[in-house]
Amino acid sequence: MEQKTEKHSHFPWSHVLGFLLSIALTFLAVWVGLYTNLSIQTIVALVFLLAFIQATIQLFMFMHISEGEHKLWQIGKMIASGLIAIIIVAGSVWVLTSMH
């Protein structure tokens, strides 16, 4: 049996860029939450938006979701998973806020 050994000698710039963007988005979310005079609903919406952007960056930079033979299929599965997660979170928030 023949094994393919690939030698990666290049610097992982995409990983460094993804890490720096993730750190920047985290600090931005903390700044929005602690140091702005926005309403609570606006702060929550911005933090969720920044979290969604950060999750997307991590999927493409670290998890290599767009690589491989079935790129479109993988992206479609991730979109469907994201929609299911949004439905679960939105439904939970709706139920918890309308219980009183």
Helices and strands as residue ranges (DSSP letters): H 13-35, H 40-61, H 71-97
